[in-house]
């Protein structure tokens, strides 16, 4: 409990599991009871494929998708909008030579997601 001239606060710490859920690094079974079996999510596979600048086709294949439009809407555009990846030729977004690479933000997200999944496997 804290007091100051502005008032009184009672603090309740969040559990590590709850913090993991908020950050998106913890998964829950569909029935809502306990953590799900850890597995490599498509987002992690997508980011892991970015070891070097890669074409859109190479990235789509790395996540195991065939439909280019679904890949673009579900993976590519959200990752670009969140700043996880960037274009190697930003002045020409439709260039046939266009490739995508991880940003610093993307590298940090990949580390967090990979560490989280590794930690979940250790708990078993």
N, C-alpha and C positions, 0 to 999 in steps of 0.2 A: 504494500500500500504506500502511495506517495501523497504528500501534502505540499501545497505551496499557496501563494497568494491567490492563484486562479482557481483553486479547488482541490478536490481529493480524487485520486485515481486508484482503482483496484485492478491489478494486472493478473491475468491468467495465461500461463505459457501454453503455446500450442504444442501438440505432440509432433515428433519428427515425421510420423506418417501423414499427419494433416498438412504439414509444411510441404512435404513431397507431393501431395495431391495438388496443392495450390500452384506449385512451380511446374507441374506437369512431369515430374520425374518419378512419380509413384503411380502404379496402376491398381485398380480395384476390380475384382471379379464382377461380372454383370449382376449377380445377386446382391452385390454391395457388401458381402461378408469377406473381410480380409483381403490381402494383396493377391493379385492374379499371378499366374506363373510368369516370371520375367521372360520376355522374348525380345528379339531385336525388332524394333518397330520400323515401319517403312520410312519414317522421318530419319531415323538413325542410319538405315541403309543408304538413303539418299545422301545424307551429309558425309557418310564414310566414303562414298564413291568419289568425293571431291578431293582426292589426294593430289590432283593436278587439274588444270583447266580441261573441262570435258564438254563435248558437244551435247546438244539437247537429246539426240538419239541415244548416245552412250549413257546418259543419265537415266533416261526412260527405261532402257534395258536393265540397268543396275537395280532398279526397283521392281523389275519383273512385270512391267506394264507394256501393253501393245497399243492401246488407244492414246494417240498423241494429244488430243484435245483434253481428255481426262487428266493426263499427266500435267499438262500446262496449267489447268485450273486448280488442280489439287496439290501439286508440289511446287512447280516452278514459280508461278506468280506469287503465291504466299511467301515463299522463301525470298524472292526478290523484294517484296513489300516489307518484310520484316528485317531486311538488311543482312540476311544470313549468307546470301550469295550475291555476286555482282557479275555483270557482263564484261568480257574482256575487250569488246569493241562497243562501248556504250553509245557512241555517236551513230552507229549503224545497227540498231536492234534486230533488223531482219536480214543481216548479212549471212550468206551461206557459210562464212568462216567463223560465225559467232560461237563463242564458248563461254562457259560459266565457271566461276571459281569461288571458293569460300572467302568470306570476309573475316575480320577479327571476331566479330559478333558470332558468326557461324562456327568458327573454331571453338569459341568458348561454349556455345550451346552443345556442340558435339562432345566436348569433354564432360560437361555436366550429364548429358544423357548416357554416355558410355560408362561413366563412373557409377551412375545410379543403377544401371542394369548389372554391372559387375558386382556392386554391393548387394543387390538383391539375390544374386546367385550364391554369394558367400553365406547368406543367412540360412539357406536351405540345409 
